[in-house]
Amino acid sequence: MTAERTLVFWVPDWPVHALLRDDGADGLTIEAPLALIANRIVIACTEAARQEGVRTGLREREAQTRCPELAVYPHRPETDERRFAPIVARLEQLVPGVEVVRPGLCAMRARGPARYYGGEEPAGSALLGLAAELGLPEIRIGIADGRFTAEQAARSAPSDPEVSAPSEGLRIVAAGASAAFLSPLPVTRAMEPALAETMQGLGIRTLGALAALPEESVRQRFGPQGLTAHRRATAAGALHGAEVRPRAPVRELAVELEFDAPVDTAEQLAFACSTLAERFISGLIEERLVCTALRVELTDDVGSRHEREWAHPRHFTAVDTLGRIRWQAASAARETERGGAGVVRVRIVPVHTDRVAAHEPGLWSTEPDERVHHHLSRAQSRLGHTGVGTMTLTGGRMLSDRQQFVPWSTARSGQRGRRAASGPWPGALAGPAPSRVFPRPPQAALLDTAGEIVGVDADDLLTAQPAHLRVGDTTFAPTVTAWSQPWAVRERWWEGVSERFRLQVQLADGDAWLLVFHGGAWVAEGRYD
C-alpha cells in the first residue's frame, strides 16, 4: 500500500486573526503584542508577544510579567469558527473535498489538485495566491504522506534537510521521506502532554526513538493512544484508512438583499424584506432546521454596518424575523452617529439552529397560549421591541437590582449583560424574599425604648435594642419583638460607594420588614406579608 498524499492549509495564530477580523477589534493590529486568554491560560498570541517571551500555555499573570505591554482579550471559539467559515467556502471553490480539522487548519487530498494544476508545487502556489486574496500572508501549506506529516511539514523551517521549500509558505516532503523527516521531532508533536511526559521519563524523546519500538509492544504498554502516536511516528497512519474525511457540502443558510436606492424608514425596509424573511425560513425548513438566534446586518449607502444578534425563546418565524428587521432599522435610525441616506443591503445570518423535531409541541405544552402570543406580538409590533415584556429575576445584592425587564419573544438567556442569578453575591438576601419590594424605598426609623435612633456601630452591631418602627409617616403600634443581626453589603468600594447594612425585623402582630441602613439613616427595602 502507498500512503495518501495530503495537503494541509494552516493559518498560524488563527484565533488572533479571527479577533482582528471581528467587528469589535477596531484599532488592533497583528504587529502589536496581543494574547487570547481562556481559564487564565494563553491560548494564542502574536509574533510580537512571542518575542517578549509569551508562549501558548503560559499563565496570564506570567505572560503579563514577561510583556507588560501585552494586550489581553478573552478567547471566543465561536468567533474562530464563524470567521473561518468564509475561508473554507473559498477553499472549496478552488479545491473540493476539504476537511476542517479545527478553525485555522484544513486538510485535503493532494492528488486531485496536483493533477489539475500540473503538480504539487503549482497546487500549493494556487492556495498561497488564494490566501493572499483573503488577507492571510502568513499562511503555510504542507504537502506530505498523510495528514500528520503534512501538518508537521507546514510547521517546519525551510532549512530542514528533508523538506523542499520552493516558495515562502510552501513546504513539501517527498513521497517515502516522511519517516526520516519525522525522526528528529519531539514526541510532544504526536501525543497528549500526559503520555508525552511518560515517554520522556522512559527516555523516548523523539519520534524516531518511538518509531524504533515494535508496534505491538507499544500497543500493549500504552494502549490506543500509544498505538496512534506510534503510527504517526512511523508515517504509517496514512496506510490505515483514509485520513482525510471531507465534510459534506454545507448549504448557505444566510440570505441577503440589496437595493438600488437607499431605503430610509423602518416600515419601508420591513415591507421590502418580507420576501427575504420568507426565503430565510423556507431554507431552514428544507434542511429540517429551526432558527433560535439570528444576526441581522444592515449596511447603509456610506458603508456603515449596523449589526445585532436576536434570540427567540422558541424559534423564529417569517413574521418574527421581519419584526426584528423593523426594530433594528428603527434603532439604527435613532443613532446620532449614523450617516447615509438609508439602508442599501440587508443580510440575515442564522447564529443558532436546531432540529425541527426538538421543537415540536409536547402533549402538555409549557409554551404560552398561541392566542396570547399572537395578541402580544401584534401589540409589540405597534409599540416597538420594548413596548411589551415580562419581568424576570437576575443576580444582584439589592432586591431592586434583581428585577429585569425582558421584551416579549426574546430569549432570556440571550440578554446581553444579564447577571447570573446563582452568584456569588456577598451581602445578598439568602432567605425568602419579601412579597412586596418598594421601587423607591421609603424613609424609615428604627427606635429604641427611649425613642432614639438605633444605628450600626463599627463592629457591625446594633447600637441598642430595637423597640419601635416607623415607616414614612406611620409609626406602628406593635413593638419590635425579633430582629436579625445586621449584615453588611459592600460593593464598588473602588468607586467610593459606602457600605450598607441590611436588617430584618418582626413586629408583635407578625408583620415583618427588611430595612437598609445607609449614611446614618434607615429605609424600608421590602415588606413580608
Summary of the structure (lengths in Angstrom):
residues: 529
radius of gyration: 31.8
end to end distance: 82.1
largest distance: 101.5
contacts: 1552
relative contact order: 0.06
helix: 33%
strand: 27%
